[in-house]
Amino acid sequence: MEKQVNNLANNTLLKTIFNTLFSAFFLLFSVAATAQENPFNSGEKYTIAEIVVTGDTSFSEATIVTYSGLRKGEVIAIPGERISEALKKLWGSNLFSNIDIYLTKTIDDQAYLEISLQDLPELNTVVINGVKKGKKEALIKDNKLTKGAKVTENLITTTKNYLTNKYRKEGYYNTKVTVTTTPVIDSIEKTRVNMVVNIDKNDKVKIKEIDFIGNEKLSDKRLRKAMKNTKEKNLLRFLKRSKYVKDSYKEDLVSVIDTYKENGYRDARVTSDSIFNNEDGTLSIHVNIEEGEKYTFGKIAFVGNTIFTDQQLNSLLGLREGDTYNGVELKKRIADNSRPDALDITNLYQDRGYLFSTINPVEVSADGNVIDMEIRISEGKPAYFNNVTVVGNDKTNDRVIYRELRTRPGQLYSKTAVVRTVRELGQLGFFDAQQLSPNFKNANPNEGTLDMEYAVVEKGSSQIELQGGYGGGGFIGTLGLSFNNFAIKDIFKKEAYKPVPTGDGQSLALRLQASRFYQTYSFSFTEPWLGGERPIQFSTSLSHTKQFLYDPVKRDADKSKRFNITGITVGLAKRLTSPDDYFTLSQAVSFQHYDLKNYNTGLFTFGNGYSNNLSYTIGLSRNNTHTDPIYPTGGSSFGITAKLSLPYSLLNSVDYTALKDERALLNPFDTDDKTRMGEIDQERYKWLEFYKVKFKGDWYTNVIANKLIIKSSMELGFLGAYNNDRGVIPFERFFVGGDGLGNYSLDGRESIAMRGYPNQSLSSQDGGTIYNKFSLELRYPISLGAQAKIFALGFMEGGNSFDNFRDYNPFNLKRSAGIGLRIFMPAFGLLGIDFGHGFDPLPGLNTKNGWETHFIIGQQF
């Protein structure tokens, strides 16, 4: 098959050579024939008297003559280089299928030439058979089979090769592709053809067995495990299907030998391998191995090092005399190409500025299977950044990007600083994190300088939320606008609206949601670099909501029974320099006013009156997740916060013990007593007194080359009271269960996601005062493009909430597991769906909850 493909690929070249030689031969023959009537010497010079164009072509005579380079009145040798050059130019246009140049006659020193040619056919229509309709357009685009394309032998051959290799990589090893063309007969002068591409993928070819021959030290099972992409068929395997792909198979043979090298067999090699077709349509692979002898490390010496001592380098190398020889690990300890931030000797030098250093391990002796090594180091000059530039940003202002750079002109080169810069640019959210590229320019080892260019690809950073639906007894409309690269300084500049002022890295969000029963308005603004000099983030938000009770008689909202909440928050967050600069200290002051009128729902312990919530929040967080904030591939993120009110019970003269005792004597089923209980609670909660502590941590582990990611999470929350007689407030509570998207959350309540259970079903009616949750998530990317990031996930979770600390048991968990899908589009944010199975019963029930479907909008678990 491969030989046939190669022959087809050479057809066009052979045809070109043949036609050129034939034309030259025919020209010589014509000249010789003419010479019998008009004798002239070979190579004699003539003046071109006339050039005519004949043949089947849609191009004008003037165009063809001009493109050939020949011109009337030019003196040329016949035969000579000018005729050969004209043929080359015309063939090089890839517009013609046949080209000849004739000498028709000569009169004295005047030569009359004829250019005869035939156009290549143009593609009229293309039909692809054998694949689904939705995939045809992509195949046409990938192979450039657009209408009007010139149909050459090369186009046909490359199309067949592309499709054959594409489906072989998907496991269809016996794919057959045929391409046929049919001339179009119509009134148009151009030569056109219709193309039919038939793709017969046949069945996927699976690998029945992989046998190793000659292996005694390492088992077949161990060697098969080393083959990451070539697997035997197994019904229990889901992540790696059995299929044969030639390139992947060759890489896996290298991995087999690397496994031997990791175990000391440095001379191991594959002597031969064979692939057999079985009668059942599967393949069998036989690999012959020569293992060789096992080696150990002898003495390891460093040569040429002046910046670091032998002891420093030895501690990083981590290999000692007598250790089993491991050539793969030796290469990683010197330069681990799989991790840009690896702890290896190359990075040690490059972080000290020695970009041009070279480190080579050399075996100096191998007596008695003991290998003595020299690590030869050429340190070179330290390198300094000369110019540092950013390209690709059309919307984002340069200063927004440059303030995030960890590399500056004149600074000593540091690989860690380059890697960190790429991460910081990716975390901004304005650029496609998958396409961020640091490019070295004008590196000069002699002068010790280099230029650094960061190439970015901007993506949409603003989002719009516009939706409507029916729920809660009426229509609910939502309008939300989020601008994540806003420029407030340009808000009064008409020319800056494209459609809004952008480029300064600020965030501005507006949201309106309304129905017959509630209205919510909110506004928030964030400036990440207050003053533009230091990474101090300023944020503020305003919100107001109105909620009305349902009147069952009128079947409408009763606006005489309402609950209004108005709030404002102002915060500052500062990036710290120690313990390291991944830490952020945040502080915020917030005030909320709750106004209730005849709002007796059981949601709160009183229905008339008001409460004020003046609180101070302090938090410490650390985030070193890798580059892409939507799909982190490593690192961790954790934060601990404390939200505190003033200890009002120490400052006022209210006897909360007496109020508590009086309330305990009242009968909640007696109307007067119930009214009095509300009055007591109104007194207790005029100014909310509480403290609230939360912790959340996420850890990301890269399992397979940025493809398979494990995310493990833990979170805890506790709401307490300074004064037990005053009690825990009815606001700011935790509601566990469901998708974590809670309405009416402006009273400080927090909806904690717990998939596999209905919303807020794992907490009491008033909400829990303490909760914990643990989760493990396995993520796999489907697409990480700039327009849409899509990844699938599987999860296991456990969590619960409790009404007081006496009942708290961290091992009393409601468990669930399931699968889900996430789609992130810059214009709409994060969307997703989860199917979760709850293994435990809801509070008060005896049977497990079973399956729940959750729709996710605008947040990540």
N, C-alpha and C positions, 0 to 999 in steps of 0.2 A: 504493500500500500504506500509506504513512504517513498519508495523508488518511483512509483507512478506519479505521486504528487510532485516530486522533484523534476521529473521529466516534463510534466505539464507546466511547471513554473519556468522552465527554460525555453518553452515553445516560442514565446514572444521574442526573446533575445536571438534565438536561432533564425527565426523568420526575418528579423531585422537585418541580421548579417547576410543571410541568403539574398534578400532583395537588393541590398546595397551592392553585393558582388555581381549579382545578375545584371543590375542596371549599368554598372561600370563596364562589365563585359560587353553588354549590348551596345553601349556607347562606342566602345572601341571597335566593335564589329561594324557599326554604322559609319564610323570615321574611315575604317579600312575600305568599306564598299564605296564610299564617296571618293576616296583617294584614287580608285581605279579610273573614275571619270575626271576628277579634279586632283591631280597629284599634289601632295603637300608632305612636308617632312613631319614626323612624329614630334609632338610637343611644339609645333609652330604656333606663333601667336596670331590671333585673329581679333578683329573688332566685332562685337555683337551688334548685328544689324537689326535683328528682330527676335522677340521672345513671345511665343504663342503658348496658350494653356489649353489642353484638351483633357477629356476624360469625364468621369461622373463626379462632379463637385458642385457644392452650393456656394463656394467662395468665389469672389470676383477675380478676374485675371490680374488686376492691379494688385490685389492683396497677396496673391500667391507669389507673383514676381517680386514684390517688395520683401516678403518674408524669406524668399530664397537667397536674397542678397545680391543676385545678379542684376545688372542694369544695362539698358541699351546704351551703346557707345563705349562700353568698358572693353579694354584690351585684356584678353585672357589667353592662356595656353590651352590647346585642345590636343590630347587630353591633358589635364592639369589639376592642381589643388583646388581651384575655384569651383570646378564642377563637383568635386568630392565634398567641399564645404557646403554647397547648396543642398546636396542630397542629405547631409547630416542634419542641417537646420530643418528641412521639411519633415524628415523622420522624427526629429526631436520634438516636434509640435504635438505628437500623438493625436493627430487629426485625420490621418490618412491610412488606408490599408494597402495601397500600392502606389509607388512613385517611380517614374522613369524620366530621364532627360535625354533627348535625341538631338543629334546634329542632322538637320534635314537637308541642308545644302550649303555650299560656299560659293561665293562670287568674288574672285580675286582674294583680298584679305578680309572680306565680310563673311561672318558666320550667322546662320539662321538656326535658332534653337527651338525645340518644342519640349514643354514640361507636361507630361501626361500623368494624371493621378486619379485616385478614387477615394472619396470620403469614407472614413469609418462610420458605421451606422450609429445613430443615436437611439437611446433607450426610450421607447414609447410607454409601455406599461410593464409592470412586473407582478407576477403572481407567485406567491409562496405557498406551497402545499406541505402539510405534515406537522404544522405547529398551530397553537391556538391563535385566534384572531387578535387578541390583545398584545401578542408578542411580535407580530409581523412588522408593525411600524418601527420598532426598535431595531430589528434586523435590517430593514431597508436603510435606516439612518446610519447604522454602524458600517454597512458595506457600500454606502454612497450610491445606492441604486435609485437615484432620483431621475425624474423625467428629463431627458435632454443629455444625460451623461453619455460619453463616448463608450461604446461597447468594444473593448479590446480583449485580446486573449488574456492579458494580465488581470483585467477586471473579473473575468469569469474564473480564472484560476484562484485568485485571492479570495473570492467569495466562497468557492468550494472549500478552500483550506480553512477559512475562518469558521464556517459552520461545522465542518467536520471536527475541528479541534475544540470548539465550544461545547458540543454535546459529548465528546469524549471526556472532557473534564467533569461533566455531570454524571459520568458512569455509563454512557451509551457508547461502548467501545466499538460496536459494529455499525456505527452511523454511516449511511451512504448518502451522498449528495450529488444530484445531477442538475446541470444547467443547460437548457435548450433555448435557442433563439429562433424566431420566425419573422421573416421580412413582412413589413406592413405595406400593403398595396393601396395607395390612395392618391389624391391629386397633389399632395405636397411634394415638392421637388426633393426634399431631403430624404436620404436613405435612413429608414427607421426600422426598429425591430421590437417585437414583444418578447419578453423573457419569462420563462417558467422555471422556477427553482423547486425541485422536489426533494424534500428532506425525509429520509426514512431512518428514524433513530433506532429502530428495532428495540428489543428489550434491553434493560440495563444489565450489564455483565458484572456479576458478583464474583468475588474471589472465594473459592471453595476451601482452599488450603494454602498455607504458606509453610513450606518445609525448609529447614536449614540442615545442611549436610556438612559434616566435619567439625561441628561444634561440640566440644566436650566440657569446657570450662563454664560456659553460660548456656542456660537451658533455652529451648525453643520459645517457651512462654516469655522469658525475659527479653529475647530478641524481638519477638512479635510486638511486645509492649513498646519497644523503642521506635517502632514504625508508627508514626503519629497519624499518617493519612492513608496508609494502605493496610486495610484490615480484612480479616476473614469474616464471612457473613455470620451474623449472630443476631437472633431475634431479640435478645435482651439489650442490644446496644442501640442507643437513640441518637447520641451526639455525633458519632462518626459512622456513617453508613459504609458498607463494603462497596468499593468501586476501584477500578484500575485507571489511574491517570499517570501517563508515562513520566512527566516531570516530577510529580509528587513521589512516585515510586523511586526514582533516582535519588531524590533528597532523603528518602527513608533509608536507602542502603547506606548513605553517609552517616545517618543517625545510628545505624547498627554498628558501624565501625567505631563511631564515637563512644558508644556504650562499652566496647572492648577497651578503648583507650582510657576511659574513666576507671577501668578495673585493672590497669597495668599492662594490658596487652597492646603495646604501642605498634607492633608489627602486623597486627591483624589486618586482613584484607579479604575482599570478595574476589575469589578467583574466577567465578563464572555464575551466571544466573540464567534460568530458562523459564519461559511462560508457555503453558500448554492450554489448548482449548479442550474442555471436557465435553462429553456427549450430551450432558444436561444443560449446556449453554454457559457454564461457569468457567472460570479460569483456575489453574493451579500454578503456583510459583515455587520453583526450587532454587535455593541460593546456596552455593558452595562457599564455605568459609575456611580460611586458613588462619588459625588463631595465633600461632607463634608462642613465644615464651613470655612469662610474666616478669615485669621489671619493677624496680623500686628506685626512689630518688637517692642519689648519693649526696655529695657536697654541692651546695648551691652558693655561688659567689656572685657578688655584684661588681661590675666593672664600669667605671666612668662616672659614678655618682659623686657629686660634690655638694648638692643642695640638701640631700637627705642622707642620713647615716645608714649603714648596713642594718643596724638594729631596727630603725624605723621601717625600712623597706621589707625586712623579714617579717615583722609583725603584720604587715598588710598582705604579704604574699601568703602567709599561713601554711607553708609547706616545709616539712622538716626532713632531715636525712633519715632514711629508713621507711618513709611513707610509701605506700603503693603509688607507682608512677601513674599520674593522671594528666595526660596531655590536654584534655578538654578544660579541666579546672585550671591548669597552668595558664592557658590562654585567657580565661575569664579573669583570673587574678591580675593579669597584666593589662588586659583591655577587654572589658565586658561590653560587646557591641549591642547586646539586647537591652541594656539599661543605661540611659544617658547619665544617670546620677549614681552609678554603681561605685562601690568602694574598691577601686582598683588602682594600680600604680600609675597608669596613664592619667587618670583623673586627678590623682594626687599632684602630679607635675603640672597638669593643665590648670588646676585651681591655683597654683602658685605663679601662673603666668607663662609657663614653658609650653606654649602651643606647638612649637616646632621640635619638641623632643621626640626621639624615637627610642623604643625599648624592644629589644630582640632577645628571646631566649635561645641559647645555643648549647647543643650537647657537645661536651668536650671529650667525654669518654664513656664507654659502656661496657666495662669489664665485669664479667660475672653477673650479667643482668642488673648491674647497678649503674645508674646514669648520673654522671656528674654534670652539673649545669653551670653556665655562666649567663647571667642576665646583663647583657651589654647595653649600656645607656649612653645615648648621645643627647646631652641636655639642650644644646643650642642656646640661642639668645632668648631672654624673656620677651614676650610680645606685648605691645601696647595698642590699644584701640586708637586708630587715627580718625576715621569718620564713622559715625553711627547714624544710620538713616532708616526711615520707615517708608515703604511704598505700598500702594493699594488702598489707602484711606481717602475716599472721596467726600464722605460726610463728617467723619470724626475729626475734630481739630487736632493738629499736630501736638499741641501742648498737653492734651488729654492723654495721648499715647506716650509722649516723651517723659512725663512725670512718673510713669510706671516702669520705665527702663532701668535695669540694674547694671547696664553697661554704658559708660560715658567716655567721650573722647579724652585721651590722655591717661585713662585708667589702665592698670595692668590687666591683661586678659585673665578671665576666670570662666571655666566651663560651667561651674555651678551658677554663676551670674547669668549666663546665657540661657540655661535651662529654666531658671527662675523667671527670667523675663518672658519667655514663651508662656509659662504658666500664668503670670499676671495678666498678660494680654488676653489669654483665653478666658480668664475669670471675669473680665470686664463684661462679656456677653454681647459685645458689638461685632465680633468677628467670628468666622467659622473656625472653631478650635482645631478641627481636623486638618486645616490647610495652613496653619501658621508655620512659617518656615524661616529659620535663621540662616542667612546666606553669607559665607565668607567671601570677601572681595579684596583683591589686590594684596594678598598675603605676601610679605617680603621677609623671608628668613634672615637675609643679610642685614637688613635694617631693624628687624624686630618689630614690624608694624603690620597692621591689617585693618581693613575696613569691614564693618558689620552692617548688613542690611536685613531688616526684618520685613518679610513679605506677608501682608495680611489680606484677607478677603472679607469685605464687609457683608453683613447679613442684616435682615430686618430686625430691629430691636424694639419696635413699638408693637403694641397689641391692641386689638379692639374686641370688645365683648358686646355683642348685640343679640339678644335672644328673647323669646317670649314663650310662654307656656301656660297651661292651666293647672292650678294646684291650690290647695287650701281653700277651695270654694270660689275661686275666681281667677281671672287672668293676671299673670305676673310678667312684667316687662323689666328688662335689665339693659342698661347702657353703661358700658365701662370703657374707658380710654386709658391706656398706659403707655407713656412715652419714656423709654429707658435710656435715651441718649439726648436728652432735652437741653436747650440752651435758653435759660430764662432771660439772659441779658439782651437777647434779640427779640423779645416778645413784642416790642413796639416797632420792629422793622418789617415793613410790608414785604420786602424782597426775600426775607428769611423763611417765609412760609412755603415749604416744599414737602409735604403740606403743612408742617409745623417747624418751628425753629429747632434745629438739631446740631449736635457736634460737641457739646460741652460735658457730656457724661453724666448729666443730672437725671433724676427720675421724677416724673410728675404723673400722678394717677388721679383720675376722676371717676366716680361711680355713682350711678343712680339706679335704685331698684324700687319698684312701686307696684302695689296691688290695692284692692279695696281695703285690705286689713293692715297694711303697713307701708311705710315709706322710709327709705334709707338714703342718706346723702353722705358721701365721704370725699375727702380731698387729702392728698399726701404729697410731700415734696422732700427730695433728698439731694443734698450737695455732698459728694464724696470727698472733696478737698476744700474744706472751708478756708477761704482766703487764698487758695491756689498754691500755697507754699508747703503745707504738710498734710499727710493723709489723716485728717480729722473730719469725720463724717458728721454733717448736721442734718437732722431730719425733723420734720414736723407733720402733724396730721390733725385734721378736724373732721368731726363726724356728728351727725344728728339723725335720729331715727324716731319715728312715730309708729306706735302699734295700737290697734283697736280690737276690742273684743267682738266676738260674733254674736249677733242678736238672732236667736232661733225663731222668734216670731216674725220679724221683718226679713229674715234671711239676708241680712246685710250687716255691714260693720256698724257697731254702736259707738259713735265718736264721743259719747259722753263717758265712755269707759276706755281710758287710754293709759299708755305707758310710754313716756318720752325719755330719751337718753341723749344727752349732749356731752361731747368729750373733746379734749384737746391734749396733745402730747408733744413734747419737745425733747429731743435727745441729741447726745453727742457720743461719738465712738472714735476712739483713738487707737491707731496701730502702734503696738509696743515694740521695743527693741530688745527686751529681755523677758523671759529666758531666750526667746528668739522672736523674729519679726513676723511669725505666723499668728502671734497672739493679738487679740483686740480687746480693749477694755471699753465697755459701753455703759452709759448712764442716761437715764431719762426721767423726766418729771411729767406726770399725767394727772389730769383732773377730769372726773366724770360726774355729771349730775343726773340722778334718776328721779323722775317725777311720776308718781302713780296716782291715779284718780279712779276710784271704783274698779280697780283692776284686780278683782278677787278670782284668781285662777288656781291657787295652790302652788303656782310656780315659785312664789315668794311667801314669806310668812306674814306679810301685811299687804293690803290692797290700796290703802290711802296713805299719802304722805310723800316723803322724799328721802333720798340718801345722797351723800356726797362722798366721793372717793378721790382723795388726794394721796398720791403714792409716789414713791421713788424706787426706781428699778436700777440695779447694778448687775452687770454681767461680765463674765470672762469667757472668751471663746478662743479656739485655735482651729484654723482651717488650712490644711496643706494638701487638699485633694488635687489630683492631677488634671490640670489644664481645662478640660471640658466640664463646665458646671452641670450640664444636662446628663452626661454619661461619664462620670469620673472613673478612671481606671486604676486608681491607687490612692494611697494616703488616707487621711482621716479628718473628721470634723467633729468637734465636741463643744459644748457650751454649758455653763452653769449660771443660773440667774437667781436673783433674790429680789422680790417685789415687796416693799415695806411701806406701811402707813405710820403715821405718828401714833404714839401710845396715848390716845386721848383719855383713857380711863385714869391715867396718872395726873392729867391736867385739869379735869373737870371735877365737880363735886357730886356727880350722880352715884347713888348707891346701887350698883349693878347686882349686888348680892340680894338686896331686898326685892328688886325687880324680878330676879330669877326665881326667888322663893314664891313671890306672888303669882307668877305665871304658872308655876308648877301646881298650884291649888285650883286653877281655873279649869272649867269643863269645856273642851273645844266644840261640843255638840250643843251647848247653850248659846243662844244668839248674843246675849249681853256679854257673857264670858269671852266669846269669840271676838267681839268688838274690842274688849279690853286687852285681849292678847295682841291684837294688831297694834293698839296704842303703845303697849309695852315694847313690842318689837320696833315700832317707829322710833321710840326713844333710844333704844339700844343701837340702832343702825343709822342715826342721823349722819354721823361721820363714821365711815367704815374703818374698823381697826383690825388689822390682820398682818400676817407675813406669809409669803408664798415662795417656795424654793423649788426649782426645777433643774433637772439635768438631762441632757440628751447627747448621745455619742453615736457616730456612724463610722464604720471602718470598711475600707474597700480593698479587696485582695484580688490581684490580677492572676487568674489561673492559667489562661491560654492566650498569650500574645495580644493583649488588649481586646480579646474577643469574649472570653468567659470571665465574668466578674462576680465575686461574692461580696455582697453587702451585708454586714452584720450590724445590728442596732440595739441600743438599750436606752430607755428613757424612764424617768421617775418624776413624780410631782407630789408636793405636800403643801396643804393649806392649813395654817395654824392660827391660834388666837393668843394674844398676850395675856388676856384676862379670861380665865375659864368661866367666870360668872357671866361675862358678857357674851361668850360663846363664839363659835365660828360663824362668819357672816354668810348670808344666803347667796351672795354673788361670788364671782371668781372661781367657781367650782369646776371639777373635771367630769366630763361626760364621755364614757368609753364605749366604743362599738361603731361599726359601719365604715363609711367612706371618709370620715373626718372632716366633711364639709358641713359646717353648722350654720344655720340662720340664727338671727337674734343673738349674735355673739358679742354685741357691744357692751353687754353687762359684765364683761370680763371672763365669762365662761369659756372653757376650752374644750373643743370636740377632738377626742383622741381616736384616731383611726384604729379599728380592729376588724379586719376583713373576716368574713364568714359569719357575721352577726349583724342584726339590724342596727340602724343608727341609734346611738346613745342607750342601747338596751342593756349594757352591762353595768349601769350605774343606777342608783336610786333616783326617784323623781326630782329631788332637790340637787342631785349631783354628788359625786364623791369628793372627799377631802384629801384622799391619797390614792395614787395609782402607780402601777409599774407595767412596763411592756417590753418584751424582747422579741426580736424578729431576725430572720435569716432569709436572704433573698439571693437567688441565682439569676444573673442577667446575661442576655445574649443579644448583640446588636444585629438588626436586620439591615438597617441603613443608617449611616451617620453623615449624610450629606447636608449641605448648607440649607436646602429648602425644607427638609424634613428629617428629623432624627427618629428612628423607630427601633424599639427594642422589646423583646419578649422577656418574661420573667416567671419564675416559680418561687413560691414563698412558704415559709412556716412562721407562725406567730403564736405568742402566748402573752396574755395580759389580763388585768382585772382592776377594778376600783373598789375602794372601801370607804365606809362612812366615818371611821375614826381609827386612830392608831392602835387601839386595843384589838381591833379585828384584823389588823394588817397581817397578812401571811404572804411573803414573796413567792411561795411555791404553790399557792392556790391560784392557778392560772386557768383561764379559758383558752383553749387551744384551737388553732385553725391552720389550714393549708390550702393552697390553690395555685392558680396560674393567672397571668395577666398580660396586658399589652400597653405600651406607652407610645404616644406619637407627639412629638414636639414640632410645632410649626411657628416660626417667628411671629407671624401675624396674629396667631390665636393662642399661643402659649401651650401648656401641656394638657393633653387629653389622654384618657385611658379608660380601660375596662378591666375589672378583676372578677374572677369567679372563685369565691372562697367557700370552703366547707368547714363549718363549725362542729368540732367534735364533742362539745359539751353542751348541756342544757342551759337555757336562759334562766335567770333567777326566778324561782317559783315553779319551774317546770321540771319534768323528769326525763324527757327524751332529748337527744342531741338536736342541735338546731338545724344541721344539714346545710344545703347550698344556699348561698346568697350572691347576687350580682351587684357589683358596685361600679358606678360611673365616676370617673375622676376628672375634675376640671381645675386647672390652674394650680396644682400642687403636686409635690412628689412625696411618696412614702419613703 
